[in-house]
Amino acid sequence: MPGYVRSISGKARPKARRLTETRAVRWTLTAIALLFVLLFLVMPLAVVFTEALAKGLAAYRDAVTTPDALSALKLTLIAAGIAVPLNLLFGVSAGWAIGKFDFRGKELLITLIDLPFAVSPVISGMVFVLLFGRQGFLGPWMLDHGYRIAFAVPGIVLATIFVSFPFVAREIIPIMQATGTQEEEAARVLGAGGLQIFFRVTLPNIKWGLIYGAILANARAMGEFGAVSVISGHIRGETNTLPLHVEILYNEYNFQAAFAVASLLACLAVVTLVLKAIVERRAHAVDVARERAEMDLLAEGHV
């Protein structure tokens, strides 16, 4: 069978493709990639942790356990903890609508989802100030009724949601479009209800994209600076997230404490990258297993 080889089980599998590039080209490309990783990832992380531990573990512990640092960490986790689930809900809803249905205004909705990628985070923070600030469009009415949005935690959460909401939707929409509606229609014909179709048919198909999008949204939510900086008011111990607290410490020439707090963000980023790599590996393994199953069926003449 041309283009196929026999496996141990006797089934036909496609031959592995050989690289056509010379060894010199492969080594050169690998060296360039490793150099970029070293310069823009490894060295900055090494500098952060080196400066954070420059005065010893005691000074590091004191810097990351101050009330202001703990308050900033708590607020960062709260903002991300609220923004990510809401982004998951929006992403699945938008992906379902765009990927499974045709309707008027579909392209406009896709454009609006991409809006945070095109708008500067500082501008988005300013928009929330103009809406909910004391002199803003809705601010006076909301303050009169006891609702404080700008320069408070709700404003920080809103800004975090805005800058991070495209990530889940952008991962889900291509998967929804690629899978089509055949499986859902078959489940409906067999008598499945809406929730059964979602949890047993749709969700397994988008599971890895959903997790991957949530990881990216969480990383953006925890590391956001521009929009949060404008809407927060920089109130120490109340509206400062970790990135804002790092800026304040650095501007006060408290470099060791600034790097110590920055190392917390670096640790969160490393954890995010590890989770991202795990999800990508699992998703790739699932895709490979599915392709092998399809090739087995093809070789046996079942499809």
Residue frames as qw, qx, qy, qz and C-alpha x, y, z in Angstrom:
[[0.000, 0.890, 0.456, 0.000, 0.00, 0.00, 0.00],
 [0.462, 0.411, -0.040, 0.785, 1.86, 3.18, -1.14],
 [0.121, -0.596, 0.124, -0.784, 2.33, 5.81, 1.52],
 [0.755, -0.507, 0.082, -0.407, 1.45, 3.40, 4.36],
 [0.245, 0.385, -0.857, 0.237, 3.34, 1.03, 6.65],
 [0.735, -0.344, -0.550, -0.197, 2.11, -1.92, 8.67],
 [0.339, -0.652, 0.441, -0.515, 1.99, -1.55, 12.45],
 [0.095, -0.248, 0.933, -0.241, 2.56, -4.39, 14.94],
 [0.555, 0.246, 0.619, -0.499, -1.16, -5.09, 14.88],
 [0.425, 0.215, 0.777, 0.411, -1.04, -5.44, 11.11],
 [0.242, 0.854, 0.432, -0.159, -3.03, -2.29, 10.44],
 [0.532, 0.469, 0.190, 0.679, -1.95, 0.24, 7.84],
 [0.258, -0.839, -0.186, 0.442, -0.64, 3.55, 9.10],
 [0.449, 0.882, -0.046, 0.134, 0.74, 6.53, 7.13],
 [0.771, 0.100, -0.178, 0.603, 4.51, 6.75, 6.84],
 [0.347, -0.794, -0.128, 0.483, 6.20, 9.40, 8.95],
 [0.468, 0.858, 0.018, 0.209, 7.37, 12.36, 6.92],
 [0.736, -0.184, -0.047, 0.650, 11.08, 13.08, 6.92],
 [0.079, -0.886, -0.018, 0.456, 12.46, 16.57, 7.33],
 [0.722, 0.590, 0.160, 0.326, 13.87, 17.99, 4.09],
 [0.014, -0.961, 0.238, -0.141, 15.98, 20.71, 5.72],
 [0.656, 0.371, -0.538, 0.378, 19.69, 20.10, 6.20],
 [0.668, -0.453, -0.456, 0.375, 21.10, 19.56, 9.66],
 [0.342, 0.014, -0.111, 0.933, 22.80, 22.96, 9.55],
 [0.257, -0.422, -0.278, -0.824, 19.47, 24.71, 8.92],
 [0.669, -0.536, -0.491, -0.153, 17.75, 22.80, 11.72],
 [0.631, -0.309, -0.354, 0.618, 20.53, 23.57, 14.20],
 [0.169, 0.181, 0.029, 0.968, 20.54, 27.24, 13.19],
 [0.424, -0.506, -0.355, -0.663, 16.79, 27.62, 13.66],
 [0.729, -0.484, -0.470, 0.115, 16.96, 25.79, 16.99],
 [0.524, -0.123, -0.255, 0.803, 19.81, 28.02, 18.18],
 [0.057, -0.339, -0.136, -0.929, 17.90, 31.17, 17.23],
 [0.596, -0.546, -0.424, -0.408, 14.81, 29.98, 19.10],
 [0.734, -0.392, -0.407, 0.377, 16.83, 29.06, 22.19],
 [0.362, 0.092, -0.124, 0.919, 18.61, 32.42, 22.08],
 [0.284, -0.470, -0.220, -0.807, 15.32, 34.30, 22.05],
 [0.727, -0.522, -0.431, -0.116, 14.01, 32.19, 24.94],
 [0.669, -0.201, -0.331, 0.635, 17.18, 32.86, 26.89],
 [0.205, 0.179, -0.028, 0.962, 17.16, 36.62, 26.29],
 [0.345, -0.322, -0.166, -0.866, 13.45, 37.34, 26.68],
 [0.784, -0.411, -0.322, -0.334, 12.29, 34.69, 29.16],
 [0.834, -0.212, -0.377, 0.342, 15.03, 33.04, 31.17],
 [0.429, 0.181, -0.246, 0.850, 17.21, 36.09, 31.82],
 [0.286, -0.503, -0.022, -0.815, 14.36, 38.43, 32.90],
 [0.816, -0.458, -0.281, -0.215, 13.01, 35.76, 35.27],
 [0.770, -0.068, -0.348, 0.530, 16.51, 35.19, 36.65],
 [0.172, 0.363, -0.167, 0.900, 16.95, 38.94, 37.25],
 [0.535, -0.549, -0.159, -0.622, 13.59, 39.18, 39.03],
 [0.877, -0.407, -0.254, 0.003, 14.33, 36.36, 41.45],
 [0.665, 0.118, -0.284, 0.680, 17.96, 37.42, 41.94],
 [0.003, -0.434, 0.128, -0.892, 16.99, 40.96, 42.91],
 [0.671, -0.520, -0.222, -0.480, 14.10, 39.69, 45.03],
 [0.899, -0.362, -0.186, 0.161, 16.46, 37.51, 47.09],
 [0.469, 0.618, -0.286, 0.562, 19.36, 39.99, 47.09],
 [0.194, -0.586, 0.437, -0.654, 18.87, 40.85, 50.79],
 [0.017, -0.125, 0.944, -0.306, 18.08, 37.34, 51.93],
 [0.269, -0.379, -0.853, -0.238, 15.02, 35.24, 52.59],
 [0.178, -0.530, -0.595, 0.578, 13.99, 37.29, 55.62],
 [0.086, 0.386, -0.082, -0.915, 13.76, 40.50, 53.61],
 [0.239, -0.065, -0.748, -0.616, 11.92, 38.64, 50.86],
 [0.253, -0.455, -0.849, 0.090, 9.40, 37.24, 53.33],
 [0.087, -0.520, -0.379, 0.760, 8.89, 40.66, 54.90],
 [0.117, 0.230, -0.347, -0.902, 8.28, 42.25, 51.48],
 [0.350, -0.140, -0.752, -0.541, 5.64, 39.76, 50.34],
 [0.364, -0.463, -0.793, 0.158, 3.83, 39.52, 53.69],
 [0.006, -0.091, -0.232, 0.968, 3.23, 43.22, 54.34],
 [0.351, 0.510, 0.638, -0.457, -0.46, 44.16, 54.64],
 [0.383, 0.652, -0.161, -0.634, -0.32, 46.14, 51.40],
 [0.169, 0.349, -0.847, -0.363, 1.24, 43.24, 49.48],
 [0.149, 0.198, 0.957, -0.150, -1.26, 40.73, 50.84],
 [0.377, 0.603, 0.387, -0.587, -4.12, 43.09, 50.05],
 [0.335, 0.581, -0.449, -0.590, -2.82, 43.51, 46.48],
 [0.057, 0.144, -0.971, -0.182, -2.52, 39.75, 46.08],
 [0.262, 0.377, 0.808, -0.369, -6.03, 39.22, 47.44],
 [0.406, 0.648, 0.113, -0.634, -7.51, 41.84, 45.11],
 [0.227, 0.457, -0.706, -0.491, -5.67, 40.35, 42.12],
 [0.025, 0.052, 0.998, 0.024, -7.06, 36.89, 42.86],
 [0.317, 0.514, 0.606, -0.519, -10.57, 38.28, 43.46],
 [0.374, 0.618, -0.189, -0.665, -10.58, 40.18, 40.16],
 [0.237, 0.310, -0.845, -0.364, -9.33, 37.15, 38.24],
 [0.120, 0.151, 0.956, -0.222, -11.67, 34.83, 40.14],
 [0.406, 0.583, 0.435, -0.553, -14.68, 36.89, 39.07],
 [0.339, 0.628, -0.351, -0.606, -13.53, 37.76, 35.55],
 [0.041, 0.270, -0.917, -0.290, -12.56, 34.26, 34.38],
 [0.268, 0.323, 0.894, -0.158, -15.87, 32.47, 35.15],
 [0.381, 0.711, 0.262, -0.529, -17.84, 35.31, 33.56],
 [0.220, 0.602, -0.564, -0.521, -15.55, 35.16, 30.53],
 [0.148, -0.035, 0.981, 0.121, -16.14, 31.41, 30.33],
 [0.360, 0.546, 0.677, -0.337, -19.88, 31.96, 30.32],
 [0.344, 0.767, -0.067, -0.538, -19.63, 34.68, 27.67],
 [0.027, 0.490, -0.764, -0.419, -17.13, 32.71, 25.57],
 [0.252, 0.155, 0.954, 0.047, -19.27, 29.59, 25.43],
 [0.366, 0.682, 0.499, -0.390, -22.41, 31.62, 24.65],
 [0.257, 0.763, -0.274, -0.527, -20.68, 33.65, 21.93],
 [0.076, -0.340, 0.879, 0.326, -18.98, 30.58, 20.47],
 [0.352, 0.341, 0.865, -0.107, -22.26, 28.67, 20.40],
 [0.379, 0.765, 0.289, -0.434, -24.11, 31.55, 18.71],
 [0.219, 0.747, -0.430, -0.457, -21.40, 32.32, 16.14],
 [0.090, -0.343, 0.907, 0.228, -20.29, 28.75, 15.46],
 [0.252, 0.238, 0.936, -0.054, -23.67, 27.05, 15.29],
 [0.290, 0.751, 0.559, -0.198, -26.06, 29.68, 13.89],
 [0.299, 0.242, 0.330, 0.862, -26.30, 32.24, 11.11],
 [0.077, -0.821, -0.517, 0.230, -27.92, 35.54, 12.00],
 [0.279, 0.833, 0.099, 0.467, -27.85, 39.19, 11.04],
 [0.241, -0.894, 0.265, -0.270, -25.03, 41.07, 12.74],
 [0.962, -0.195, 0.004, 0.192, -22.79, 38.02, 13.15],
 [0.657, 0.386, -0.095, 0.641, -19.72, 39.75, 11.70],
 [0.131, -0.768, 0.121, -0.615, -20.36, 42.78, 13.87],
 [0.807, -0.567, 0.069, -0.149, -20.41, 40.57, 16.97],
 [0.900, 0.039, -0.030, 0.432, -17.09, 39.00, 15.97],
 [0.351, 0.616, -0.096, 0.699, -15.62, 42.48, 15.50],
 [0.428, -0.754, 0.105, -0.487, -16.85, 43.60, 18.91],
 [0.930, -0.353, -0.008, 0.107, -15.31, 40.53, 20.53],
 [0.758, 0.200, -0.031, 0.620, -11.94, 41.54, 19.06],
 [0.003, -0.924, -0.068, -0.376, -12.32, 45.13, 20.29],
 [0.602, -0.775, 0.170, 0.094, -10.15, 44.75, 23.45],
 [0.808, -0.022, 0.280, 0.518, -7.30, 43.56, 21.23],
 [0.417, 0.591, 0.253, 0.642, -7.43, 46.79, 19.24],
 [0.225, -0.893, -0.060, -0.385, -8.15, 49.30, 22.00],
 [0.312, 0.425, -0.603, 0.598, -5.39, 50.34, 24.38],
 [0.496, -0.438, -0.711, 0.239, -6.07, 49.14, 27.96],
 [0.179, -0.220, -0.281, 0.917, -5.51, 52.70, 29.17],
 [0.291, -0.111, -0.335, -0.889, -8.30, 53.90, 26.88],
 [0.545, -0.369, -0.713, -0.240, -10.64, 51.21, 28.17],
 [0.413, -0.373, -0.584, 0.591, -9.89, 52.27, 31.74],
 [0.002, 0.108, 0.026, -0.994, -10.58, 55.87, 30.83],
 [0.397, -0.270, -0.580, -0.658, -13.93, 54.86, 29.31],
 [0.526, -0.462, -0.704, 0.118, -14.98, 53.29, 32.61],
 [0.266, -0.302, -0.339, 0.850, -13.94, 56.46, 34.45],
 [0.168, -0.024, -0.254, -0.952, -16.00, 58.59, 32.05],
 [0.504, -0.342, -0.669, -0.426, -18.96, 56.28, 32.60],
 [0.673, -0.529, -0.515, 0.051, -18.79, 55.65, 36.36],
 [0.420, 0.066, -0.330, 0.843, -16.59, 58.46, 37.73],
 [0.071, -0.552, -0.517, 0.650, -17.91, 61.22, 39.95],
 [0.228, 0.561, -0.100, -0.790, -18.23, 63.51, 36.92],
 [0.103, -0.060, 0.881, 0.457, -19.09, 60.70, 34.52],
 [0.404, -0.157, -0.516, -0.739, -22.26, 59.85, 32.63],
 [0.703, -0.397, -0.540, -0.238, -23.65, 57.35, 35.15],
 [0.468, 0.091, -0.608, 0.635, -21.40, 58.11, 38.11],
 [0.199, -0.233, 0.294, -0.905, -23.47, 60.79, 39.91],
 [0.757, -0.205, -0.216, -0.582, -26.66, 58.71, 39.79],
 [0.818, -0.041, -0.563, 0.113, -24.88, 55.58, 41.03],
 [0.306, 0.160, -0.553, 0.758, -23.13, 57.45, 43.85],
 [0.416, -0.264, 0.125, -0.861, -26.43, 58.97, 44.94],
 [0.880, -0.159, -0.193, -0.404, -27.86, 55.45, 45.20],
 [0.668, -0.578, 0.458, -0.098, -24.86, 54.07, 47.10],
 [0.934, 0.209, 0.204, 0.206, -23.06, 52.32, 44.23],
 [0.104, -0.853, 0.410, 0.305, -19.38, 53.14, 43.85],
 [0.922, 0.351, 0.123, 0.108, -17.78, 51.74, 40.70],
 [0.522, 0.695, -0.249, 0.428, -14.81, 53.93, 39.77],
 [0.086, 0.587, -0.585, 0.553, -11.82, 53.89, 42.14],
 [0.684, -0.277, 0.499, -0.454, -13.25, 50.82, 43.87],
 [0.423, -0.159, 0.886, 0.101, -13.19, 47.05, 43.49],
 [0.636, 0.533, 0.533, -0.166, -16.20, 46.85, 41.10],
 [0.388, 0.861, -0.196, -0.263, -14.43, 49.12, 38.62],
 [0.147, -0.568, 0.793, 0.166, -11.29, 46.98, 38.77],
 [0.557, 0.128, 0.819, -0.049, -13.36, 43.86, 38.12],
 [0.580, 0.730, 0.271, -0.240, -15.13, 45.50, 35.16],
 [0.220, 0.825, -0.460, -0.243, -11.83, 46.62, 33.63],
 [0.321, -0.357, 0.874, 0.078, -10.37, 43.13, 34.13],
 [0.638, 0.373, 0.661, -0.131, -13.36, 41.50, 32.46],
 [0.488, 0.823, 0.006, -0.290, -13.13, 43.88, 29.51],
 [0.136, 0.747, -0.617, -0.208, -9.46, 43.27, 28.73],
 [0.230, -0.285, 0.930, 0.004, -9.68, 39.48, 29.13],
 [0.696, 0.268, 0.489, -0.453, -13.03, 38.47, 27.67],
 [0.641, 0.557, -0.345, -0.400, -11.92, 37.82, 24.03],
 [0.007, -0.487, 0.873, 0.032, -9.59, 34.95, 24.94],
 [0.473, 0.092, 0.845, -0.231, -12.16, 32.27, 25.73],
 [0.634, 0.609, 0.251, -0.406, -14.46, 33.25, 22.87],
 [0.382, 0.726, -0.488, -0.297, -11.60, 33.31, 20.37],
 [0.116, -0.312, 0.943, 0.003, -10.60, 29.74, 21.37],
 [0.490, 0.257, 0.767, -0.326, -14.16, 28.41, 21.29],
 [0.543, 0.617, 0.027, -0.569, -15.46, 29.96, 18.05],
 [0.358, 0.500, -0.701, -0.360, -13.13, 28.08, 15.60],
 [0.108, -0.066, 0.984, -0.129, -13.84, 24.77, 17.35],
 [0.475, 0.433, 0.561, -0.521, -17.60, 25.36, 17.21],
 [0.517, 0.628, -0.223, -0.536, -17.36, 26.24, 13.53],
 [0.204, 0.423, -0.858, -0.207, -15.21, 23.20, 12.73],
 [0.212, 0.057, 0.947, -0.235, -17.43, 20.66, 14.51],
 [0.303, -0.182, -0.575, -0.738, -20.60, 21.95, 12.88],
 [0.558, -0.154, 0.307, -0.755, -24.08, 20.96, 14.04],
 [0.657, 0.082, -0.675, -0.327, -24.33, 17.35, 12.86],
 [0.347, -0.021, -0.859, 0.376, -23.65, 15.77, 16.25],
 [0.216, 0.124, 0.469, -0.848, -26.09, 18.05, 18.07],
 [0.616, 0.134, -0.253, -0.734, -28.76, 17.39, 15.44],
 [0.585, 0.045, -0.804, -0.094, -28.25, 13.64, 15.76],
 [0.146, -0.081, -0.777, 0.607, -28.54, 13.87, 19.53],
 [0.399, 0.136, 0.187, -0.887, -31.73, 15.89, 19.17],
 [0.655, 0.095, -0.533, -0.527, -33.22, 13.29, 16.81],
 [0.510, -0.020, -0.842, 0.174, -32.42, 10.59, 19.38],
 [0.506, -0.695, -0.473, -0.194, -34.42, 12.51, 21.98],
 [0.543, -0.183, -0.363, 0.735, -31.71, 14.30, 23.97],
 [0.112, -0.929, -0.336, 0.105, -32.63, 17.53, 25.72],
 [0.270, 0.910, -0.142, 0.282, -30.77, 20.82, 25.55],
 [0.413, -0.764, 0.478, -0.129, -28.65, 20.26, 28.66],
 [0.884, -0.089, 0.445, 0.115, -27.89, 16.66, 27.66],
 [0.707, 0.640, 0.100, 0.284, -26.73, 17.82, 24.24],
 [0.060, 0.919, -0.296, 0.255, -24.49, 20.47, 25.76],
 [0.513, -0.650, 0.544, -0.134, -22.85, 18.34, 28.46],
 [0.816, -0.071, 0.568, 0.077, -22.55, 15.10, 26.47],
 [0.713, 0.530, 0.331, 0.318, -21.93, 16.35, 22.93],
 [0.265, 0.908, -0.025, 0.325, -20.86, 19.99, 22.75],
 [0.426, -0.848, 0.306, -0.072, -18.78, 20.30, 25.92],
 [0.841, -0.224, 0.397, 0.291, -16.50, 17.29, 25.20],
 [0.666, 0.563, 0.241, 0.427, -15.72, 18.78, 21.78],
 [0.151, 0.860, -0.071, 0.482, -14.74, 22.18, 23.15],
 [0.757, -0.622, -0.136, 0.145, -13.25, 21.04, 26.46],
 [0.720, -0.152, 0.049, 0.675, -9.59, 21.63, 25.66],
 [0.226, 0.528, 0.208, 0.792, -10.23, 24.93, 23.90],
 [0.439, -0.806, -0.243, -0.315, -12.30, 26.04, 26.88],
 [0.764, -0.540, -0.060, 0.349, -9.53, 25.21, 29.33],
 [0.602, 0.130, 0.150, 0.773, -6.88, 26.81, 27.13],
 [0.016, 0.687, 0.239, 0.686, -8.91, 30.01, 26.78],
 [0.586, -0.781, -0.194, -0.093, -9.52, 30.14, 30.54],
 [0.760, -0.308, -0.005, 0.572, -5.78, 29.87, 31.20],
 [0.388, 0.334, 0.196, 0.836, -5.02, 32.73, 28.81],
 [0.244, -0.771, -0.274, -0.520, -7.82, 34.87, 30.24],
 [0.708, -0.667, -0.168, 0.163, -6.58, 34.23, 33.78],
 [0.672, -0.082, 0.051, 0.735, -3.03, 35.20, 32.83],
 [0.154, 0.515, 0.225, 0.813, -4.22, 38.46, 31.28],
 [0.456, -0.778, -0.308, -0.304, -6.51, 39.19, 34.23],
 [0.736, -0.568, -0.123, 0.347, -3.77, 38.78, 36.83],
 [0.594, -0.124, 0.154, 0.780, -1.17, 40.74, 34.89],
 [0.196, 0.782, 0.396, 0.440, -3.32, 43.62, 33.63],
 [0.417, -0.297, -0.221, 0.830, -1.87, 47.05, 34.40],
 [0.084, 0.163, 0.255, 0.949, -3.12, 49.81, 32.08],
 [0.393, -0.520, -0.492, -0.577, -6.90, 49.63, 32.47],
 [0.640, -0.552, -0.495, 0.201, -6.72, 48.80, 36.17],
 [0.446, -0.124, -0.178, 0.868, -4.25, 51.61, 36.79],
 [0.089, -0.301, -0.226, -0.922, -6.69, 54.20, 35.42],
 [0.560, -0.490, -0.440, -0.503, -9.83, 52.93, 37.15],
 [0.680, -0.293, -0.594, 0.315, -8.30, 51.94, 40.52],
 [0.232, -0.925, -0.011, -0.300, -7.21, 55.30, 41.90],
 [0.563, 0.364, -0.557, 0.490, -4.06, 53.70, 43.39],
 [0.542, -0.655, 0.190, -0.492, -5.45, 53.53, 46.93],
 [0.270, 0.385, -0.849, 0.240, -2.96, 51.53, 48.96],
 [0.135, -0.002, 0.888, -0.440, -4.41, 48.54, 50.70],
 [0.520, 0.413, 0.474, -0.579, -7.76, 48.96, 48.91],
 [0.714, 0.640, 0.137, -0.248, -7.55, 49.23, 45.12],
 [0.113, 0.716, -0.653, -0.219, -3.99, 48.22, 44.30],
 [0.990, 0.125, -0.024, -0.064, -3.45, 44.95, 42.46],
 [0.813, -0.319, 0.232, 0.429, -0.04, 43.25, 42.34],
 [0.581, 0.432, 0.225, 0.652, 1.16, 45.06, 39.18],
 [0.067, -0.883, -0.085, -0.456, 0.15, 48.43, 40.67],
 [0.685, -0.720, 0.091, 0.072, 1.81, 47.61, 43.97],
 [0.801, -0.004, 0.196, 0.565, 5.05, 46.74, 42.14],
 [0.330, 0.682, 0.165, 0.631, 4.95, 50.13, 40.39],
 [0.365, -0.893, -0.022, -0.262, 4.45, 51.99, 43.67],
 [0.801, -0.506, 0.161, 0.278, 7.33, 50.19, 45.38],
 [0.708, 0.226, 0.227, 0.630, 9.62, 50.79, 42.40],
 [0.131, 0.806, 0.140, 0.561, 8.74, 54.50, 42.25],
 [0.528, -0.833, 0.090, -0.142, 9.60, 54.72, 45.95],
 [0.328, 0.671, -0.645, 0.164, 13.07, 53.23, 45.17],
 [0.656, -0.328, 0.617, -0.285, 12.23, 50.18, 47.27],
 [0.509, 0.448, -0.621, -0.392, 13.70, 47.94, 44.58],
 [0.057, 0.156, -0.976, 0.142, 14.12, 44.74, 46.59],
 [0.399, 0.291, 0.676, -0.547, 10.48, 44.80, 47.73],
 [0.570, 0.515, -0.137, -0.625, 9.32, 45.64, 44.21],
 [0.420, 0.369, -0.793, -0.240, 11.18, 42.65, 42.76],
 [0.132, -0.021, 0.927, -0.349, 9.96, 40.45, 45.61],
 [0.539, 0.411, 0.441, -0.588, 6.33, 41.27, 44.82],
 [0.534, 0.546, -0.410, -0.498, 7.07, 40.96, 41.10],
 [0.087, 0.274, -0.957, -0.038, 8.37, 37.45, 41.75],
 [0.449, 0.241, 0.736, -0.446, 4.86, 36.50, 42.91],
 [0.618, 0.602, 0.005, -0.506, 3.54, 37.56, 39.52],
 [0.304, 0.541, -0.745, -0.244, 6.39, 35.68, 37.86],
 [0.213, -0.075, 0.954, -0.196, 5.46, 32.52, 39.79],
 [0.575, 0.452, 0.479, -0.486, 1.85, 32.90, 38.71],
 [0.516, 0.655, -0.336, -0.439, 3.03, 33.33, 35.12],
 [0.088, 0.389, -0.913, -0.082, 5.20, 30.19, 35.31],
 [0.403, 0.165, 0.836, -0.335, 2.29, 28.19, 36.70],
 [0.592, 0.596, 0.155, -0.520, 0.14, 29.51, 33.84],
 [0.385, 0.603, -0.616, -0.330, 2.73, 28.46, 31.27],
 [0.122, -0.190, 0.970, -0.091, 3.00, 24.98, 32.81],
 [0.515, 0.370, 0.645, -0.427, -0.78, 24.55, 32.73],
 [0.530, 0.666, -0.160, -0.500, -0.84, 25.84, 29.15],
 [0.209, 0.480, -0.826, -0.210, 1.81, 23.29, 28.11],
 [0.291, 0.028, 0.927, -0.236, -0.07, 20.46, 29.84],
 [0.572, 0.523, 0.393, -0.494, -3.33, 21.38, 28.14],
 [0.461, 0.655, -0.419, -0.428, -1.65, 21.64, 24.74],
 [0.037, 0.335, -0.939, -0.067, -0.01, 18.23, 25.21],
 [0.404, 0.220, 0.823, -0.334, -3.26, 16.58, 26.29],
 [0.565, 0.624, 0.140, -0.521, -5.16, 18.18, 23.43],
 [0.337, 0.589, -0.651, -0.340, -2.50, 17.06, 20.96],
 [0.150, -0.146, 0.974, -0.082, -2.63, 13.52, 22.35],
 [0.525, 0.418, 0.601, -0.434, -6.42, 13.47, 21.92],
 [0.520, 0.681, -0.186, -0.480, -6.10, 14.71, 18.33],
 [0.156, 0.471, -0.846, -0.193, -3.47, 12.09, 17.52],
 [0.317, 0.065, 0.918, -0.228, -5.60, 9.33, 19.02],
 [0.573, 0.561, 0.348, -0.487, -8.61, 10.49, 17.01],
 [0.432, 0.666, -0.453, -0.407, -6.56, 10.63, 13.79],
 [0.023, -0.308, 0.950, 0.051, -5.17, 7.14, 14.41],
 [0.465, 0.273, 0.767, -0.347, -8.66, 5.78, 14.99],
 [0.570, 0.665, 0.056, -0.480, -9.84, 7.36, 11.75],
 [0.280, 0.595, -0.697, -0.287, -6.85, 5.95, 9.85],
 [0.254, -0.101, 0.954, -0.123, -7.53, 2.49, 11.28],
 [0.563, 0.479, 0.540, -0.402, -11.12, 2.68, 10.13],
 [0.470, 0.720, -0.263, -0.438, -9.99, 3.92, 6.72],
 [0.079, 0.471, -0.863, -0.167, -7.46, 1.11, 6.36],
 [0.306, 0.096, 0.928, -0.189, -10.08, -1.48, 7.32],
 [0.088, -0.223, -0.686, -0.687, -12.53, -0.05, 4.82],
 [0.097, -0.553, -0.756, 0.338, -15.08, 0.99, 7.42],
 [0.112, 0.799, 0.203, -0.555, -15.27, 4.59, 6.21]]
